[in-house]
Amino acid sequence: MDLSLVIPLFNEEESITELHSWICKTCDQQKLDFEIIFVNDGSTDKSLKVLHALAAEDSRVKVISFRRNHGKSAGLNVGFAAASGDVVITMDADLQDSPDEIPGLMKMINEEDYDLVSGWKKKRYDPLSKTIPTKFYNWATRRISKIHLHDFNCGLKAYKNEVIKAVNVQGEMHRYIPVLAKNAGFTKIGEKVVQHQARKYGSTKFGLSRFINGPLDLLTLAFVSKFSKRPMHFFGLYGTLMFVIGFLAAFYIGAEKIIALQLGHKARLITENPFFYISLTTMMIGSQLFLAGFIAELIIRNSNKPVEYTVEERINFES
């Protein structure tokens, strides 16, 4: 199969049929063998009913439906697992991503041999309340990941099939799939300027929480990228360093008291010295960090259970 389109959606009943027609028109013009995998993320409107009708009419439409809302990352994760096309393209279901970009994205994967191509919505139709934080997150992600993309969070991306099988998109890490791909060893990552459509139906499904979750996920990714396989290298290093500093400080305070007594000088009680408690606290924190690293190592070596989602039904998939 030439192409798999993975489209997670939540309450997009107005746009699904139009998006399907647009995709089919573009792909049929290119004579592509393709499939469209819609992942219904627990929609509460008539989205699932619309998907049922499309799947009944077109066998190329495949549907995975969650019993409840799990988030975009979960939708992409199960969609990636089900995709069988040589090239996999993701896009949002709200018609803000243009299917007319499909041929150009595929060309960059097939002919220019990119592992991943990310869309860049150079001209956006979003309010400033969304574009300004997005610019900051993109700048921070570039600095941390060393991947020079302008728009990490663009939903319109193309991948080689082997890339999407190698990444595990959990939490809200869909914003940072290029970083996950790079960590998996896929370093040829490109960018293509794509058209951004103004929202035609409904309203955005992402609230203010993304402004909090975005930076937290970025910090998590920065740590996990470097220490996920060896947490003791982080916790053990800083834990040992803090314990040694605290121990040396306590030793110095005790030695100072003994020397003062030997010289016949009056010396206050060690417990009256505030630095004694600071040194004890430093040693305790160091011990806790060391134990955290040790426990993390045990968890990594004994936990390989995949994340499971409550899938209600799968349509047009071979059993």
VOBA-1610 file (N, C-alpha, C; in pm, whole numbers, padded with zeros to 5 digits, always signed):
BEGIN
Met+00085-00120+00000Met+00000+00000+00000Met+00088+00124+00000Asp+00049+00224-00082Asp+00130+00345-00095Asp+00121+00436+00027Leu+00000+00452+00080Leu-00022+00559+00178Leu-00126+00521+00282Ser-00095+00554+00406Ser-00193+00549+00515Ser-00209+00688+00572Leu-00332+00733+00586Leu-00361+00861+00651Leu-00419+00832+00788Val-00357+00884+00891Val-00404+00865+01028Val-00462+00996+01078Ile-00591+00993+01111Ile-00662+01117+01146Ile-00736+01099+01279Pro-00679+01144+01390Pro-00753+01141+01517Pro-00856+01254+01520Leu-00968+01228+01583Leu-01072+01332+01584Leu-01155+01325+01711Phe-01208+01440+01749Phe-01297+01450+01864Phe-01402+01555+01833Asn-01527+01509+01819Asn-01641+01598+01792Asn-01619+01685+01668Glu-01603+01620+01554Glu-01584+01690+01426Glu-01686+01642+01323Glu-01811+01625+01364Glu-01912+01567+01276Glu-01934+01648+01148Glu-01917+01782+01156Glu-01945+01865+01039Glu-01839+01850+00930Ser-01717+01821+00968Ser-01606+01828+00872Ser-01564+01692+00816Ile-01606+01581+00875Ile-01553+01449+00839Ile-01583+01414+00693Thr-01707+01430+00653Thr-01746+01392+00516Thr-01673+01476+00413Glu-01663+01606+00437Glu-01593+01695+00345Glu-01444+01659+00338Leu-01385+01628+00452Leu-01244+01589+00454Leu-01222+01460+00377His-01310+01363+00396His-01299+01236+00325His-01305+01257+00174Ser-01397+01337+00128Ser-01410+01363-00016Ser-01286+01433-00071Trp-01233+01526+00005Trp-01114+01600-00038Trp-00993+01508-00048Ile-00978+01421+00052Ile-00865+01326+00051Ile-00877+01230-00068Cys-00997+01175-00088Cys-01017+01080-00197Cys-00990+01145-00333Lys-01035+01267-00350Lys-01012+01338-00477Lys-00863+01354-00503Thr-00790+01397-00402Thr-00646+01419-00418Thr-00572+01288-00445Cys-00603+01185-00367Cys-00531+01058-00380Cys-00568+00985-00510Asp-00694+00995-00550Asp-00735+00931-00676Asp-00668+00998-00796Gln-00650+01129-00789Gln-00581+01200-00896Gln-00435+01153-00908Gln-00376+01117-00795Gln-00238+01069-00794Gln-00230+00917-00816Lys-00346+00853-00830Lys-00355+00708-00849Lys-00282+00632-00738Leu-00314+00671-00616Leu-00250+00609-00499Leu-00335+00496-00444Asp-00269+00394-00396Asp-00335+00289-00319Asp-00327+00334-00173Phe-00441+00369-00113Phe-00437+00435+00018Phe-00547+00384+00110Glu-00530+00416+00238Glu-00631+00390+00340Glu-00640+00513+00429Ile-00760+00535+00482Ile-00781+00646+00576Ile-00822+00585+00709Ile-00738+00606+00811Ile-00767+00551+00944Ile-00815+00666+01032Phe-00945+00670+01056Phe-01002+00767+01148Phe-01000+00708+01289Val-00946+00782+01384Val-00948+00738+01524Val-01042+00829+01601Asn-01159+00775+01633Asn-01260+00853+01706Asn-01225+00852+01855Asp-01188+00967+01906Asp-01138+00977+02043Asp-01251+01006+02141Gly-01349+00914+02144Gly-01459+00927+02240Gly-01551+01043+02212Ser-01578+01072+02086Ser-01664+01186+02050Ser-01802+01170+02111Thr-01860+01285+02151Thr-01994+01284+02210Thr-02099+01339+02114Asp-02058+01380+01994Asp-02155+01427+01895Asp-02187+01311+01798Lys-02218+01341+01674Lys-02254+01237+01578Lys-02136+01191+01492Ser-02015+01218+01537Ser-01897+01181+01458Ser-01893+01032+01427Leu-01919+00948+01526Leu-01912+00804+01504Leu-02018+00757+01404Lys-02134+00817+01409Lys-02240+00782+01313Lys-02196+00818+01170Val-02133+00934+01154Val-02083+00975+01022Val-01974+00878+00975Leu-01887+00838+01065Leu-01780+00744+01031Leu-01836+00608+00989His-01940+00563+01057His-02005+00437+01019His-02055+00443+00875Ala-02118+00554+00842Ala-02172+00569+00707Ala-02061+00572+00602Leu-01953+00642+00630Leu-01842+00648+00535Leu-01776+00511+00518Ala-01757+00439+00629Ala-01694+00308+00623Ala-01780+00208+00546Ala-01912+00223+00554Ala-02001+00134+00481Ala-01995+00159+00331Glu-01969+00284+00294Glu-01963+00320+00151Glu-01825+00300+00090Asp-01722+00314+00170Asp-01585+00312+00118Asp-01499+00221+00206Ser-01454+00110+00151Ser-01375+00013+00228Ser-01236+00066+00263Arg-01197+00174+00197Arg-01066+00234+00229Arg-01071+00312+00360Val-01191+00340+00408Val-01209+00409+00535Val-01208+00305+00647Lys-01117+00323+00741Lys-01108+00234+00856Lys-01127+00317+00983Val-01195+00260+01079Val-01232+00336+01198Val-01188+00261+01323Ile-01122+00333+01411Ile-01095+00284+01547Ile-01163+00382+01641Ser-01247+00329+01730Ser-01325+00417+01817Ser-01297+00385+01964Phe-01256+00488+02038Phe-01235+00474+02182Phe-01369+00488+02256Arg-01377+00420+02369Arg-01497+00432+02452Arg-01503+00567+02523Arg-01387+00625+02547Arg-01382+00757+02611Arg-01267+00836+02550Asn-01260+00962+02587Asn-01155+01049+02534Asn-01021+01017+02599His-00923+00983+02517His-00788+00952+02565His-00686+01059+02525Gly-00720+01145+02431Gly-00626+01247+02386Gly-00564+01216+02251Lys-00505+01318+02191Lys-00451+01306+02056Lys-00336+01207+02048Ser-00250+01205+02148Ser-00137+01113+02145Ser-00182+00968+02140Ala-00284+00935+02217Ala-00337+00798+02216Ala-00395+00764+02080Gly-00466+00861+02019Gly-00523+00839+01886Gly-00415+00812+01783Leu-00308+00890+01787Leu-00198+00868+01694Leu-00130+00734+01720Asn-00115+00698+01846Asn-00044+00575+01881Asn-00114+00452+01823Val-00246+00443+01841Val-00318+00326+01788Val-00332+00334+01636Gly-00340+00456+01584Gly-00344+00471+01438Gly-00213+00427+01374Phe-00101+00463+01436Phe+00029+00421+01385Phe+00041+00269+01387Ala-00006+00208+01494Ala+00003+00062+01505Ala-00076-00006+01395Ala-00186+00056+01350Ala-00273-00006+01250Ala-00232+00028+01107Ala-00150+00131+01088Ala-00116+00179+00953Ala-00026+00080+00881Ser-00056+00056+00752Ser+00021-00040+00674Ser+00085+00022+00550Gly+00061+00150+00524Gly+00116+00214+00406Gly+00266+00237+00415Asp+00333+00242+00301Asp+00476+00272+00299Asp+00504+00411+00354Val+00413+00504+00324Val+00420+00640+00377Val+00298+00661+00466Val+00319+00723+00580Val+00208+00752+00673Val+00201+00904+00691Ile+00083+00959+00667Ile+00061+01103+00683Ile-00045+01125+00791Thr-00016+01215+00882Thr-00114+01253+00984Thr-00169+01391+00954Met-00293+01411+00986Met-00354+01544+00974Met-00471+01554+01070Asp-00509+01677+01100Asp-00623+01699+01187Asp-00752+01688+01106Ala-00862+01665+01176Ala-00990+01642+01109Ala-01073+01768+01094Asp-01020+01883+01132Asp-01100+02006+01135Asp-01090+02088+01006Leu-01028+02030+00901Leu-01012+02094+00770Leu-00911+02209+00771Gln-00836+02225+00880Gln-00732+02327+00880Gln-00604+02277+00812Asp-00591+02146+00796Asp-00481+02086+00720Asp-00533+02050+00580Ser-00460+02089+00478Ser-00506+02070+00341Ser-00457+01937+00282Pro-00547+01849+00239Pro-00505+01725+00170Pro-00429+01749+00040Asp-00439+01871-00015Asp-00363+01902-00137Asp-00212+01896-00113Glu-00170+01893+00013Glu-00028+01884+00046Glu+00024+01741+00038Ile-00065+01644+00024Ile-00025+01502+00027Ile+00081+01468-00078Pro+00063+01504-00207Pro+00165+01468-00306Pro+00303+01523-00275Gly+00310+01648-00230Gly+00439+01709-00199Gly+00508+01642-00081Leu+00431+01607+00021Leu+00487+01538+00136Leu+00538+01399+00097Met+00460+01328+00016Met+00502+01194-00027Met+00628+01201-00112Lys+00638+01303-00193Lys+00757+01318-00279Lys+00883+01333-00194Met+00872+01410-00088Met+00990+01430-00002Met+01030+01301+00068Ile+00932+01217+00102Ile+00964+01088+00166Ile+01019+00989+00063Asn+00951+00975-00049Asn+00987+00872-00147Asn+01108+00907-00233Glu+01116+01032-00276Glu+01222+01070-00370Glu+01341+01136-00302Glu+01317+01210-00196Glu+01428+01277-00128Glu+01475+01200-00005Asp+01408+01088+00021Asp+01449+00992+00125Asp+01451+01051+00266Tyr+01357+01140+00297Tyr+01344+01186+00435Tyr+01278+01078+00519Asp+01317+01071+00645Asp+01250+00980+00739Asp+01118+01040+00786Leu+01119+01171+00804Leu+01002+01243+00857Leu+01001+01382+00795Val+00884+01427+00756Val+00867+01563+00705Val+00757+01630+00786Ser+00790+01742+00845Ser+00694+01815+00927Ser+00642+01936+00852Gly+00513+01958+00858Gly+00456+02077+00797Gly+00492+02203+00874Trp+00503+02312+00803Trp+00527+02443+00864Trp+00419+02538+00817Lys+00328+02572+00909Lys+00222+02666+00877Lys+00278+02808+00892Lys+00345+02850+00787Lys+00415+02979+00791Lys+00317+03094+00808Lys+00204+03084+00741Lys+00098+03184+00757Lys-00018+03116+00828Arg-00043+03160+00951Arg-00144+03096+01034Arg-00268+03183+01047Tyr-00381+03116+01073Tyr-00507+03186+01095Tyr-00554+03166+01239Asp-00459+03153+01330Asp-00491+03135+01471Asp-00481+03268+01544Pro-00548+03283+01659Pro-00537+03408+01736Pro-00399+03419+01801Leu-00364+03542+01842Leu-00234+03565+01905Leu-00216+03484+02032Ser-00327+03456+02102Ser-00319+03379+02225Ser-00267+03238+02200Lys-00272+03193+02076Lys-00220+03061+02041Lys-00086+03071+01970Thr-00070+03170+01884Thr+00052+03177+01803Thr+00174+03219+01885Ile+00156+03309+01982Ile+00272+03356+02060Ile+00329+03244+02148Pro+00246+03171+02226Pro+00302+03057+02301Pro+00363+02951+02210Thr+00302+02930+02092Thr+00354+02830+01999Thr+00495+02867+01953Lys+00516+02995+01925Lys+00651+03039+01884Lys+00752+03014+01994Phe+00713+03037+02118Phe+00805+03014+02230Phe+00838+02866+02245Tyr+00734+02779+02237Tyr+00757+02636+02251Tyr+00846+02585+02138Asn+00823+02634+02018Asn+00906+02591+01905Asn+01052+02632+01924Trp+01072+02754+01973Trp+01208+02801+02000Trp+01276+02714+02106Ala+01203+02687+02215Ala+01261+02606+02323Ala+01290+02464+02277Thr+01200+02408+02197Thr+01220+02271+02150Thr+01340+02264+02055Arg+01356+02364+01972Arg+01474+02368+01883Arg+01603+02372+01965Arg+01605+02451+02071Arg+01726+02464+02151Arg+01759+02333+02222Ile+01656+02265+02272Ile+01679+02142+02349Ile+01709+02024+02258Ser+01633+02011+02149Ser+01644+01892+02064Ser+01750+01903+01954Lys+01790+02028+01922Lys+01884+02052+01811Lys+01822+02013+01676Ile+01690+02008+01668Ile+01619+01983+01542Ile+01566+02118+01493His+01603+02158+01375His+01571+02293+01328His+01440+02294+01248Leu+01330+02282+01322Leu+01197+02293+01263Leu+01129+02418+01317His+01044+02476+01234His+00973+02598+01276His+00841+02567+01348Asp+00783+02449+01323Asp+00648+02421+01372Asp+00637+02275+01415Phe+00686+02245+01536Phe+00685+02107+01586Phe+00544+02053+01603Asn+00450+02140+01637Asn+00315+02095+01672Asn+00221+02088+01552Cys+00270+02112+01431Cys+00184+02102+01314Cys+00132+01959+01300Gly-00001+01945+01287Gly-00059+01811+01277Gly-00031+01743+01144Leu+00006+01819+01043Leu+00030+01765+00910Leu+00177+01723+00899Lys+00200+01592+00905Lys+00335+01536+00897Lys+00332+01409+00813Ala+00448+01376+00756Ala+00462+01253+00678Ala+00579+01173+00733Tyr+00565+01041+00732Tyr+00666+00954+00789Tyr+00687+00832+00699Lys+00808+00777+00705Lys+00825+00641+00658Lys+00756+00548+00758Asn+00704+00436+00709Asn+00632+00345+00798Asn+00720+00298+00914Glu+00847+00274+00887Glu+00936+00224+00992Glu+00953+00326+01105Val+00935+00453+01075Val+00948+00556+01179Val+00834+00547+01278Ile+00711+00540+01227Ile+00596+00540+01318Ile+00585+00409+01397Lys+00647+00303+01347Lys+00648+00178+01423Lys+00752+00180+01534Ala+00846+00274+01524Ala+00955+00279+01622Ala+00929+00375+01737Val+00834+00469+01719Val+00809+00569+01824Val+00687+00528+01906Asn+00689+00563+02032Asn+00578+00535+02122Asn+00525+00668+02173Val+00408+00708+02123Val+00352+00840+02154Val+00256+00827+02271Gln+00298+00873+02389Gln+00216+00865+02508Gln+00199+01002+02570Gly+00111+01008+02672Gly+00088+01135+02740Gly+00036+01238+02641Glu+00110+01347+02625Glu+00078+01447+02524Glu+00201+01475+02437Met+00276+01368+02410Met+00401+01382+02336Met+00381+01395+02186His+00256+01405+02139His+00235+01424+01995His+00299+01554+01947Arg+00318+01649+02038Arg+00383+01775+02000Arg+00528+01755+01962Tyr+00588+01648+02012Tyr+00732+01631+01999Tyr+00770+01502+01928Ile+00686+01457+01833Ile+00718+01334+01761Ile+00851+01344+01687Pro+00886+01458+01624Pro+01019+01465+01561Pro+01133+01436+01658Val+01118+01479+01783Val+01221+01454+01883Val+01225+01305+01917Leu+01107+01243+01931Leu+01101+01099+01957Leu+01165+01021+01843Ala+01139+01065+01720Ala+01197+00998+01603Ala+01349+01010+01602Lys+01398+01129+01634Lys+01543+01148+01640Lys+01605+01060+01746Asn+01541+01048+01862Asn+01592+00963+01968Asn+01593+00816+01929Ala+01504+00779+01835Ala+01498+00641+01787Ala+01599+00615+01675Gly+01671+00719+01633Gly+01776+00701+01533Gly+01741+00749+01393Phe+01625+00813+01377Phe+01584+00865+01245Phe+01619+01014+01240Thr+01730+01044+01177Thr+01785+01179+01185Thr+01759+01266+01062Lys+01712+01205+00952Lys+01686+01285+00832Lys+01543+01340+00841Ile+01532+01455+00903Ile+01403+01518+00932Ile+01395+01648+00852Gly+01291+01660+00771Gly+01275+01777+00686Gly+01151+01857+00720Glu+01132+01964+00646Glu+01021+02055+00672Glu+00965+02105+00539Lys+00836+02124+00535Lys+00771+02174+00414Lys+00668+02280+00453Val+00675+02394+00387Val+00574+02497+00411Val+00440+02447+00358Val+00338+02449+00443Val+00206+02399+00404Val+00101+02507+00426Gln-00009+02490+00357Gln-00119+02587+00368Gln-00198+02562+00496His-00228+02669+00566His-00310+02659+00686His-00448+02716+00656Gln-00550+02633+00675Gln-00687+02675+00648Gln-00750+02736+00774Ala-00828+02837+00757Ala-00906+02890+00869Ala-01009+02786+00910Arg-01036+02775+01041Arg-01133+02676+01088Arg-01270+02706+01029Lys-01331+02603+00970Lys-01459+02620+00902Lys-01577+02585+00991Tyr-01560+02484+01076Tyr-01669+02439+01163Tyr-01622+02433+01308Gly-01714+02458+01400Gly-01688+02436+01541Gly-01578+02524+01597Ser-01519+02477+01707Ser-01413+02553+01775Ser-01302+02457+01815Thr-01187+02514+01851Thr-01073+02432+01887Thr-01103+02346+02010Lys-01043+02228+02012Lys-01066+02135+02123Lys-00956+02144+02228Phe-00858+02231+02205Phe-00747+02243+02299Phe-00766+02370+02381Gly-00768+02354+02513Gly-00790+02466+02603Gly-00661+02524+02658Leu-00673+02600+02766Leu-00558+02666+02827Leu-00460+02567+02887Ser-00504+02444+02911Ser-00415+02346+02974Ser-00292+02318+02889Arg-00302+02339+02757Arg-00187+02311+02671Arg-00071+02405+02701Phe-00100+02525+02757Phe+00007+02618+02789Phe+00086+02571+02911Ile+00023+02490+02995Ile+00091+02432+03110Ile+00155+02299+03072Asn+00078+02214+03003Asn+00127+02081+02969Asn+00243+02084+02870Gly+00241+02182+02779Gly+00347+02190+02678Gly+00487+02200+02738Pro+00513+02300+02825Pro+00647+02311+02886Pro+00682+02190+02973Leu+00582+02137+03047Leu+00610+02021+03132Leu+00649+01900+03048Asp+00578+01879+02936Asp+00613+01768+02848Asp+00751+01787+02786Leu+00785+01912+02757Leu+00916+01940+02699Leu+01027+01908+02799Leu+01007+01946+02926Leu+01105+01913+03029Leu+01117+01763+03048Thr+01001+01695+03046Thr+01003+01548+03057Thr+01081+01486+02943Leu+01054+01536+02822Leu+01120+01481+02705Leu+01271+01505+02710Ala+01310+01624+02755Ala+01453+01655+02764Ala+01523+01559+02861Phe+01456+01528+02972Phe+01515+01435+03070Phe+01514+01292+03017Val+01397+01250+02966Val+01384+01112+02920Val+01477+01083+02802Ser+01495+01182+02714Ser+01582+01162+02599Ser+01723+01125+02640Lys+01767+01182+02752Lys+01906+01163+02793Lys+01923+01053+02897Phe+01823+01035+02984Phe+01843+00947+03099Phe+01740+00835+03111Ser+01652+00815+03010Ser+01546+00715+03024Ser+01602+00574+03044Lys+01717+00544+02983Lys+01775+00410+02994Lys+01876+00398+03108Arg+01913+00511+03166Arg+02014+00509+03272Arg+01985+00619+03375Pro+01871+00611+03445Pro+01835+00715+03543Pro+01934+00727+03657Met+02006+00617+03689Met+02103+00624+03797Met+02216+00721+03765His+02242+00742+03635His+02347+00835+03597His+02311+00978+03637Phe+02182+01008+03642Phe+02138+01141+03683Phe+02118+01147+03834Phe+02028+01062+03885Phe+01996+01067+04028Phe+02115+01024+04113Gly+02187+00921+04067Gly+02302+00874+04144Gly+02413+00976+04151Leu+02438+01045+04039Leu+02545+01145+04036Leu+02516+01259+04133Tyr+02398+01319+04120Tyr+02365+01434+04203Tyr+02337+01392+04348Gly+02283+01271+04368Gly+02263+01221+04503Gly+02394+01200+04575Thr+02490+01137+04507Thr+02622+01114+04568Thr+02692+01247+04595Leu+02682+01341+04499Leu+02746+01470+04515Leu+02691+01545+04637Met+02558+01546+04652Met+02498+01616+04766Met+02533+01547+04898Phe+02535+01413+04898Phe+02569+01341+05022Phe+02712+01372+05064Val+02804+01372+04968Val+02946+01400+04999Val+02962+01542+05052Ile+02894+01637+04988Ile+02903+01777+05035Ile+02851+01789+05178Gly+02736+01727+05203Gly+02677+01731+05337Gly+02765+01663+05440Phe+02823+01549+05401Phe+02909+01474+05495Phe+03035+01555+05528Leu+03097+01613+05426Leu+03218+01692+05448Leu+03189+01814+05536Ala+03071+01875+05515Ala+03033+01990+05597Ala+03014+01948+05743Ala+02947+01834+05764Ala+02927+01785+05901Ala+03060+01746+05965Phe+03148+01685+05886Phe+03279+01646+05936Phe+03359+01770+05978Tyr+03350+01876+05896Tyr+03422+01999+05927Tyr+03370+02060+06057Ile+03238+02060+06075Ile+03180+02118+06197Ile+03226+02039+06319Gly+03226+01904+06306Gly+03270+01820+06418Gly+03418+01837+06446Ala+03499+01842+06341Ala+03644+01859+06360Ala+03676+01993+06424Glu+03603+02096+06382Glu+03623+02229+06439Glu+03596+02229+06588Lys+03491+02155+06630Lys+03457+02148+06773Lys+03566+02075+06851Ile+03617+01964+06797Ile+03720+01886+06865Ile+03849+01967+06879Ile+03888+02036+06772Ile+04010+02117+06776Ile+03997+02228+06879Ala+03879+02290+06884Ala+03857+02399+06981Ala+03869+02347+07123Leu+03814+02230+07151Leu+03823+02171+07285Leu+03967+02136+07320Gln+04041+02083+07221Gln+04181+02047+07245Gln+04266+02170+07279Leu+04231+02281+07223Leu+04306+02404+07247Leu+04256+02479+07369Gly+04152+02423+07432Gly+04098+02485+07553Gly+04007+02601+07528His+03963+02616+07405His+03872+02726+07372His+03728+02685+07402Lys+03646+02782+07432Lys+03505+02754+07453Lys+03436+02735+07318Ala+03366+02625+07301Ala+03299+02595+07173Ala+03152+02566+07199Arg+03068+02620+07114Arg+02924+02595+07129Arg+02890+02453+07086Leu+02773+02408+07128Leu+02727+02274+07091Leu+02709+02265+06939Ile+02739+02147+06887Ile+02722+02126+06743Ile+02577+02149+06702Thr+02485+02106+06788Thr+02342+02120+06756Thr+02294+02265+06757Glu+02379+02356+06808Glu+02344+02498+06805Glu+02394+02565+06677Asn+02469+02490+06598Asn+02522+02545+06473Asn+02422+02518+06360Pro+02365+02620+06300Pro+02264+02599+06194Pro+02320+02524+06073Phe+02450+02538+06048Phe+02509+02467+05934Phe+02509+02315+05954Phe+02501+02272+06080Phe+02493+02128+06107Phe+02364+02071+06049Tyr+02253+02142+06065Tyr+02124+02094+06013Tyr+02119+02104+05860Ile+02186+02206+05806Ile+02193+02216+05661Ile+02269+02097+05603Ser+02379+02059+05669Ser+02457+01945+05621Ser+02378+01815+05633Leu+02304+01799+05743Leu+02220+01679+05758Leu+02114+01672+05649Thr+02049+01787+05623Thr+01946+01792+05518Thr+02006+01758+05382Thr+02126+01810+05355Thr+02191+01781+05228Thr+02221+01633+05213Met+02266+01570+05321Met+02292+01426+05316Met+02164+01346+05295Met+02055+01389+05359Met+01926+01319+05343Met+01875+01330+05199Ile+01883+01452+05143Ile+01838+01470+05004Ile+01924+01387+04910Gly+02055+01386+04935Gly+02144+01306+04852Gly+02109+01159+04857Ser+02079+01109+04977Ser+02041+00968+04991Ser+01911+00938+04917Gln+01815+01031+04924Gln+01687+01011+04856Gln+01704+01010+04705Leu+01788+01100+04653Leu+01813+01102+04509Leu+01879+00972+04464Phe+01973+00923+04541Phe+02040+00798+04507Phe+01940+00683+04506Leu+01853+00677+04606Leu+01751+00571+04611Leu+01652+00585+04497Ala+01618+00710+04459Ala+01527+00730+04345Ala+01586+00673+04218Gly+01715+00696+04197Gly+01781+00639+04080Gly+01784+00488+04083Phe+01809+00431+04201Phe+01813+00286+04216Phe+01676+00224+04185Ile+01571+00285+04240Ile+01434+00234+04216Ile+01396+00249+04070Ala+01434+00363+04007Ala+01405+00382+03865Ala+01472+00276+03780Glu+01595+00238+03815Glu+01665+00132+03741Glu+01589+00001+03753Leu+01539-00031+03872Leu+01463-00155+03891Leu+01334-00154+03810Ile+01266-00038+03807Ile+01140-00027+03732Ile+01164-00048+03583Ile+01269+00016+03530Ile+01300+00004+03387Ile+01326-00141+03349Arg+01395-00213+03434Arg+01434-00350+03403Arg+01320-00451+03420Asn+01212-00408+03485Asn+01104-00502+03512Asn+00968-00457+03460Ser+00965-00347+03384Ser+00837-00296+03335Ser+00845-00271+03186Asn+00784-00359+03108Asn+00776-00344+02963Asn+00632-00356+02914Lys+00536-00338+03005Lys+00396-00353+02971Lys+00350-00235+02887Pro+00293-00258+02768Pro+00248-00146+02683Pro+00123-00079+02740Val+00106+00047+02702Val-00014+00121+02743Val-00134+00068+02665Glu-00246+00046+02734Glu-00365-00006+02668Glu-00476+00099+02672Tyr-00554+00104+02564Tyr-00665+00200+02556Tyr-00796+00122+02539Thr-00904+00182+02585Thr-01033+00115+02578Thr-01095+00138+02440Val-01065+00047+02348Val-01119+00054+02213Val-01257-00011+02209Glu-01355+00064+02161Glu-01492+00013+02156Glu-01516-00072+02032Glu-01465-00028+01917Glu-01484-00104+01793Glu-01380-00068+01690Arg-01360-00161+01597Arg-01269-00141+01484Arg-01346-00181+01359Ile-01347-00093+01259Ile-01427-00114+01138Ile-01336-00123+01016Asn-01364-00220+00929Asn-01292-00241+00803Asn-01148-00287+00819Phe-01116-00341+00938Phe-00985-00401+00956Phe-00999-00552+00942Glu-00898-00614+00883Glu-00899-00759+00869Glu-00883-00821+01008Ser-00961-00924+01035Ser-00957-00988+01166Ser-00836-01079+01176
//
